[in-house]
Amino acid sequence: MALAGDVTAIRLCMERVAPPRKGRTVDFPLPAFEKVEDTVTTIGAVLQAVSEGRLTPEEGAAVAGLIEMKRKSIETVELEARLAALEERSK
């Protein structure tokens, strides 16, 4: 039906192929986050943004989840480097 030009069918197909965005873009300053120790400061900035109403609690939780993913990534890289150093020393 969409191929035949039915506008409703086209809209339904497009909603499945490219669904409308549900969230909004958030713009607020975050401190540099390069070490695991920076997590506290970075999460603090998110909490501050939530408390000031610049982010909703749901948006804050989503950003905090992204920060947690980055923390885990940094931790994994650091652990890999430490393991490689230990393996090198044991040779």
DSSP file with accessible surface (Angstrom, degrees, kcal/mol):
  #  RESIDUE AA STRUCTURE BP1 BP2  ACC     N-H-->O    O-->H-N    N-H-->O    O-->H-N    TCO  KAPPA ALPHA  PHI   PSI    X-CA   Y-CA   Z-CA
    1    1 A M      >       0   0  161      0, 0.0     5,-2.3     0, 0.0     4,-0.3   0.000 360.0 360.0 360.0 -37.9    0.0    0.0    0.0
    2    2 A A  T > 5 +     0   0   26      1,-0.2     3,-1.6     7,-0.2     8,-0.1   0.911 360.0  52.1 -63.5 -40.5    2.9    2.3    0.8
    3    3 A L  T 3 5S+     0   0  183      1,-0.3    -1,-0.2     2,-0.1     0, 0.0   0.791 104.6  57.2 -65.3 -26.1    4.4    1.7   -2.7
    4    4 A A  T 3 5S-     0   0   94     -3,-0.1    -1,-0.3     2,-0.1    -2,-0.2   0.508 127.6 -98.9 -82.8  -4.2    1.0    2.5   -4.2
    5    5 A G  T < 5 +     0   0   46     -3,-1.6     2,-0.6    -4,-0.3    -3,-0.2   0.535  64.2 158.8 102.6   8.4    1.2    6.0   -2.5
    6    6 A D     >< -     0   0   63     -5,-2.3     4,-2.5     1,-0.2    -1,-0.3  -0.521  29.7-155.3 -68.8 113.1   -1.0    5.5    0.6
    7    7 A V  H  > S+     0   0  114     -2,-0.6     4,-2.6     1,-0.2     5,-0.2   0.887  90.7  51.0 -61.9 -40.1    0.3    8.3    2.9
    8    8 A T  H  > S+     0   0   75      1,-0.2     4,-2.5     2,-0.2    -1,-0.2   0.929 111.2  47.9 -64.4 -42.8   -0.8    6.5    6.1
    9    9 A A  H  > S+     0   0   15      2,-0.2     4,-2.3     1,-0.2    -2,-0.2   0.900 111.4  51.1 -64.4 -40.2    1.0    3.3    5.0
   10   10 A I  H  X S+     0   0   74     -4,-2.5     4,-2.7     2,-0.2    -2,-0.2   0.937 110.4  49.2 -62.0 -45.5    4.1    5.4    4.1
   11   11 A R  H  X S+     0   0  126     -4,-2.6     4,-2.4     1,-0.2    -2,-0.2   0.934 111.1  49.5 -60.4 -45.5    4.0    7.1    7.6
   12   12 A L  H  X S+     0   0   70     -4,-2.5     4,-1.1     1,-0.2    -1,-0.2   0.909 112.1  48.1 -61.4 -41.4    3.7    3.7    9.3
   13   13 A C  H  X S+     0   0   65     -4,-2.3     4,-2.4     1,-0.2     3,-0.5   0.930 111.6  49.6 -64.7 -44.7    6.6    2.2    7.4
   14   14 A M  H  X S+     0   0  104     -4,-2.7     4,-3.2     1,-0.2    -2,-0.2   0.868 105.4  57.3 -64.8 -35.6    8.8    5.3    8.1
   15   15 A E  H  < S+     0   0   76     -4,-2.4    -1,-0.2    -5,-0.2    -2,-0.2   0.822 111.9  43.2 -64.2 -29.0    8.0    5.1   11.8
   16   16 A R  H  < S+     0   0  174     -4,-1.1    -2,-0.2    -3,-0.5    -1,-0.2   0.869 119.1  42.0 -81.6 -38.4    9.4    1.5   11.8
   17   17 A V  H  < S+     0   0  114     -4,-2.4    -2,-0.2     1,-0.3    -3,-0.2   0.916 136.2  12.3 -75.6 -45.2   12.4    2.2    9.6
   18   18 A A  S  < S-     0   0   62     -4,-3.2    -1,-0.3    -5,-0.2    -2,-0.1  -0.704  83.3-159.3-134.5  80.0   13.4    5.6   11.3
   19   19 A P        -     0   0   91      0, 0.0    -4,-0.1     0, 0.0    -3,-0.1  -0.242  31.2 -95.3 -62.5 149.9   11.4    6.0   14.5
   20   20 A P        -     0   0   96      0, 0.0     2,-0.2     0, 0.0    -5,-0.0  -0.337  46.0 -99.8 -64.4 145.8   11.1    9.5   15.9
   21   21 A R        -     0   0  188      1,-0.1    -3,-0.0    -3,-0.1     0, 0.0  -0.463  31.4-165.4 -67.7 136.0   13.7   10.5   18.5
   22   22 A K        +     0   0  209     -2,-0.2    -1,-0.1    -3,-0.1     2,-0.1   0.798  64.6  54.4 -94.1 -34.1   12.3   10.2   22.0
   23   23 A G  S    S-     0   0   52      1,-0.0     2,-0.3    36,-0.0    -2,-0.0  -0.367  76.1-123.0 -95.6 176.9   14.9   12.1   24.0
   24   24 A R        -     0   0  131     -2,-0.1     2,-0.3     0, 0.0    -2,-0.1  -0.826  31.0 -98.8-115.2 159.6   16.3   15.6   23.7
   25   25 A T        -     0   0  101     -2,-0.3     2,-0.4     2,-0.0     0, 0.0  -0.601  38.7-149.8 -74.1 132.9   19.9   16.7   23.2
   26   26 A V        -     0   0   45     -2,-0.3     2,-0.4    33,-0.1    29,-0.1  -0.882  11.8-170.0-108.5 140.5   21.4   17.8   26.5
   27   27 A D        +     0   0  158     -2,-0.4    -2,-0.0    27,-0.2     0, 0.0  -0.944  28.1 127.8-133.8 108.0   24.0   20.4   26.8
   28   28 A F        -     0   0   27     -2,-0.4     2,-0.2     2,-0.0    -2,-0.1  -0.971  58.9 -92.7-154.9 151.3   25.8   21.0   30.0
   29   29 A P        -     0   0  100      0, 0.0    20,-0.1     0, 0.0    -2,-0.0  -0.469  35.7-170.4 -72.9 137.3   29.5   21.2   31.0
   30   30 A L        -     0   0   78     -2,-0.2     3,-0.1    16,-0.0    12,-0.1  -0.977  24.9-116.7-120.3 139.5   31.2   18.0   32.2
   31   31 A P        -     0   0   47      0, 0.0    14,-0.0     0, 0.0     7,-0.0  -0.289  49.6 -75.8 -67.3 162.1   34.7   18.0   33.7
   32   32 A A        -     0   0   80      1,-0.1     2,-0.4     2,-0.0     3,-0.1  -0.286  46.3-162.4 -57.3 141.7   37.5   16.2   32.0
   33   33 A F        +     0   0   15      1,-0.1    -1,-0.1    -3,-0.1     3,-0.1  -0.790  40.2 127.7-135.2  88.2   37.1   12.4   32.5
   34   34 A E        +     0   0  136     -2,-0.4     2,-0.3     1,-0.1    -1,-0.1   0.560  65.3  47.2-117.4 -17.9   40.4   10.6   31.8
   35   35 A K  S >  S-     0   0  109     -3,-0.1     3,-1.6     1,-0.1     4,-0.3  -0.907  81.9-115.9-126.2 157.5   41.0    8.5   34.9
   36   36 A V  G >  S+     0   0   29     -2,-0.3     3,-2.1     1,-0.3     4,-0.3   0.887 115.5  63.1 -57.2 -36.5   38.8    6.3   37.0
   37   37 A E  G >  S+     0   0  129      1,-0.3     3,-0.7     2,-0.2     4,-0.5   0.734  90.7  67.1 -62.0 -22.5   39.3    8.8   39.9
   38   38 A D  G <> S+     0   0   33     -3,-1.6     4,-2.4     1,-0.2    -1,-0.3   0.600  76.9  87.3 -74.0  -9.7   37.5   11.4   37.8
   39   39 A T  H <> S+     0   0   21     -3,-2.1     4,-3.1    -4,-0.3     5,-0.3   0.906  83.8  53.7 -57.8 -43.0   34.2    9.5   38.1
   40   40 A V  H <> S+     0   0  119     -3,-0.7     4,-2.1    -4,-0.3    -1,-0.2   0.934 112.0  43.7 -60.6 -46.8   33.3   11.2   41.4
   41   41 A T  H  > S+     0   0   88     -4,-0.5     4,-1.8     2,-0.2    -1,-0.2   0.913 115.3  49.0 -65.4 -41.2   33.7   14.7   39.9
   42   42 A T  H  X S+     0   0    1     -4,-2.4     4,-1.7     2,-0.2    -2,-0.2   0.933 112.3  46.2 -67.8 -44.9   31.9   13.8   36.7
   43   43 A I  H  X S+     0   0   50     -4,-3.1     4,-2.7     1,-0.2    -1,-0.2   0.892 109.0  58.1 -64.0 -35.7   28.9   12.2   38.4
   44   44 A G  H  X S+     0   0   33     -4,-2.1     4,-2.4    -5,-0.3    -1,-0.2   0.891 103.3  52.3 -60.1 -38.9   28.9   15.2   40.8
   45   45 A A  H  X S+     0   0   22     -4,-1.8     4,-2.3     2,-0.2    -1,-0.2   0.887 109.3  49.8 -64.7 -37.8   28.4   17.5   37.7
   46   46 A V  H  X S+     0   0    4     -4,-1.7     4,-2.4     2,-0.2    -2,-0.2   0.939 110.7  49.0 -65.6 -45.9   25.5   15.4   36.6
   47   47 A L  H  X S+     0   0  114     -4,-2.7     4,-2.9     1,-0.2    -2,-0.2   0.905 110.4  51.8 -60.1 -40.0   23.9   15.5   40.0
   48   48 A Q  H  X S+     0   0   95     -4,-2.4     4,-1.9     2,-0.2     6,-0.2   0.928 109.0  49.9 -62.3 -44.4   24.4   19.3   40.0
   49   49 A A  H  <>S+     0   0    0     -4,-2.3     5,-2.0     2,-0.2     6,-1.3   0.897 112.4  47.7 -63.0 -38.6   22.7   19.6   36.6
   50   50 A V  H ><5S+     0   0   40     -4,-2.4     3,-1.4     4,-0.2    -2,-0.2   0.941 111.0  50.6 -66.5 -44.9   19.8   17.5   37.9
   51   51 A S  H 3<5S+     0   0   90     -4,-2.9    -1,-0.2     1,-0.3    -2,-0.2   0.805 111.3  48.8 -65.7 -27.6   19.4   19.6   41.1
   52   52 A E  T 3<5S-     0   0  104     -4,-1.9    -1,-0.3    -5,-0.2    -2,-0.2   0.463 115.8-115.1 -88.8  -3.8   19.4   22.8   39.1
   53   53 A G  T < 5S+     0   0   62     -3,-1.4    -3,-0.2    -4,-0.4    -2,-0.1   0.567  84.7 118.7  83.0   8.8   16.8   21.5   36.7
   54   54 A R  S   <S+     0   0   97     -5,-2.0     2,-0.3    -6,-0.2    -4,-0.2   0.761  82.7  30.5 -76.7 -23.8   19.0   21.5   33.6
   55   55 A L  S    S-     0   0    5     -6,-1.3    -2,-0.3    -9,-0.1    -1,-0.1  -0.978  84.5-124.7-128.6 146.7   18.5   17.7   33.3
   56   56 A T     >  -     0   0   55     -2,-0.3     4,-2.9     1,-0.1     5,-0.2  -0.479  35.1-107.4 -77.8 160.9   15.6   15.6   34.3
   57   57 A P  H  > S+     0   0   88      0, 0.0     4,-2.4     0, 0.0     5,-0.2   0.893 122.9  52.6 -56.8 -36.5   16.3   12.8   36.7
   58   58 A E  H  > S+     0   0  140      2,-0.2     4,-2.1     1,-0.2     5,-0.1   0.915 110.3  46.7 -66.2 -41.6   15.8   10.3   33.8
   59   59 A E  H  > S+     0   0   33      2,-0.2     4,-2.7     1,-0.2     5,-0.2   0.914 111.4  52.2 -65.8 -41.3   18.3   12.2   31.7
   60   60 A G  H  X S+     0   0    4     -4,-2.9     4,-2.8     1,-0.2    -2,-0.2   0.909 109.1  49.7 -59.9 -42.7   20.8   12.4   34.6
   61   61 A A  H  X S+     0   0   66     -4,-2.4     4,-2.1    -5,-0.2    -1,-0.2   0.899 110.8  50.1 -63.7 -39.0   20.5    8.6   35.0
   62   62 A A  H  X S+     0   0   62     -4,-2.1     4,-1.8     2,-0.2    -2,-0.2   0.932 112.9  45.5 -66.0 -44.1   21.1    8.1   31.3
   63   63 A V  H  X S+     0   0   18     -4,-2.7     4,-2.5     1,-0.2    -2,-0.2   0.920 111.1  53.3 -65.0 -41.6   24.2   10.3   31.4
   64   64 A A  H  X S+     0   0   29     -4,-2.8     4,-2.5     1,-0.2    -1,-0.2   0.882 106.0  54.4 -60.9 -36.8   25.4    8.6   34.6
   65   65 A G  H  X S+     0   0   36     -4,-2.1     4,-2.0     2,-0.2    -1,-0.2   0.900 108.2  48.5 -63.1 -39.1   25.1    5.3   32.8
   66   66 A L  H  X S+     0   0  105     -4,-1.8     4,-2.2     2,-0.2    -2,-0.2   0.904 110.3  51.3 -66.9 -39.8   27.3    6.6   30.0
   67   67 A I  H  X S+     0   0    9     -4,-2.5     4,-2.7     1,-0.2    -2,-0.2   0.918 108.6  52.0 -62.7 -41.0   29.8    7.8   32.5
   68   68 A E  H  X S+     0   0   68     -4,-2.5     4,-2.6     1,-0.2    -2,-0.2   0.903 107.5  52.1 -62.9 -39.5   29.8    4.3   34.1
   69   69 A M  H  X S+     0   0  111     -4,-2.0     4,-2.1     1,-0.2    -1,-0.2   0.920 110.8  47.4 -63.1 -41.4   30.4    2.7   30.7
   70   70 A K  H  X S+     0   0   84     -4,-2.2     4,-2.8     2,-0.2     5,-0.2   0.918 110.1  53.1 -66.6 -40.1   33.4    5.0   30.2
   71   71 A R  H  X S+     0   0   44     -4,-2.7     4,-2.8     1,-0.2    -2,-0.2   0.941 109.9  48.0 -58.8 -45.0   34.7    4.2   33.7
   72   72 A K  H  X S+     0   0  113     -4,-2.6     4,-2.5     1,-0.2    -1,-0.2   0.893 111.0  51.6 -63.5 -38.3   34.5    0.5   33.0
   73   73 A S  H  X S+     0   0   71     -4,-2.1     4,-2.3     2,-0.2    -2,-0.2   0.933 111.6  45.9 -63.8 -46.2   36.3    1.0   29.7
   74   74 A I  H  X S+     0   0   25     -4,-2.8     4,-2.8     1,-0.2     5,-0.2   0.936 113.2  50.7 -61.3 -44.8   39.1    3.0   31.4
   75   75 A E  H  X S+     0   0   87     -4,-2.8     4,-2.6    -5,-0.2    -2,-0.2   0.900 109.7  50.4 -60.1 -42.0   39.3    0.4   34.1
   76   76 A T  H  X S+     0   0   94     -4,-2.5     4,-2.6     2,-0.2    -1,-0.2   0.927 111.4  47.5 -64.3 -43.6   39.5   -2.4   31.5
   77   77 A V  H  X S+     0   0  103     -4,-2.3     4,-2.3     2,-0.2    -2,-0.2   0.928 113.5  48.1 -64.4 -43.8   42.4   -0.7   29.6
   78   78 A E  H  X S+     0   0   78     -4,-2.8     4,-2.3     1,-0.2    -2,-0.2   0.910 112.1  49.3 -63.3 -41.7   44.3    0.0   32.9
   79   79 A L  H  X S+     0   0  108     -4,-2.6     4,-2.7    -5,-0.2    -2,-0.2   0.916 109.8  51.4 -64.2 -41.7   43.8   -3.6   34.0
   80   80 A E  H  X S+     0   0  116     -4,-2.6     4,-2.6     1,-0.2    -1,-0.2   0.914 110.2  49.3 -61.4 -42.3   45.0   -4.9   30.6
   81   81 A A  H  X S+     0   0   61     -4,-2.3     4,-2.3     2,-0.2    -2,-0.2   0.916 112.0  48.2 -64.7 -42.1   48.1   -2.7   30.9
   82   82 A R  H  X S+     0   0  174     -4,-2.3     4,-2.4     2,-0.2    -2,-0.2   0.913 112.5  49.0 -64.2 -42.1   48.9   -4.0   34.4
   83   83 A L  H  X S+     0   0   80     -4,-2.7     4,-2.7     2,-0.2    -2,-0.2   0.925 110.4  50.2 -64.0 -43.0   48.4   -7.6   33.4
   84   84 A A  H  X S+     0   0   43     -4,-2.6     4,-2.3     1,-0.2    -1,-0.2   0.905 110.7  50.4 -62.8 -39.5   50.7   -7.2   30.3
   85   85 A A  H  X S+     0   0   42     -4,-2.3     4,-2.3     2,-0.2    -1,-0.2   0.910 111.0  48.5 -65.3 -42.2   53.3   -5.6   32.6
   86   86 A L  H  X S+     0   0   98     -4,-2.4     4,-1.7     2,-0.2    -2,-0.2   0.916 111.9  49.2 -64.0 -42.0   53.1   -8.5   35.1
   87   87 A E  H  < S+     0   0  105     -4,-2.7     4,-0.4     1,-0.2    -2,-0.2   0.895 110.5  51.0 -63.4 -38.1   53.4  -11.0   32.3
   88   88 A E  H >< S+     0   0  124     -4,-2.3     3,-1.0     1,-0.2    -2,-0.2   0.910 110.2  49.3 -66.5 -40.8   56.4   -9.2   30.8
   89   89 A R  H 3< S+     0   0  189     -4,-2.3    -1,-0.2     1,-0.2    -2,-0.2   0.813 105.6  58.0 -67.4 -29.9   58.1   -9.2   34.3
   90   90 A S  T 3<        0   0   99     -4,-1.7    -1,-0.2    -5,-0.2    -2,-0.2   0.568 360.0 360.0 -81.6  -5.5   57.5  -12.9   34.8
   91   91 A K    <         0   0  191     -3,-1.0    -3,-0.0    -4,-0.4    -4,-0.0  -0.337 360.0 360.0 -77.6 360.0   59.3  -13.9   31.6
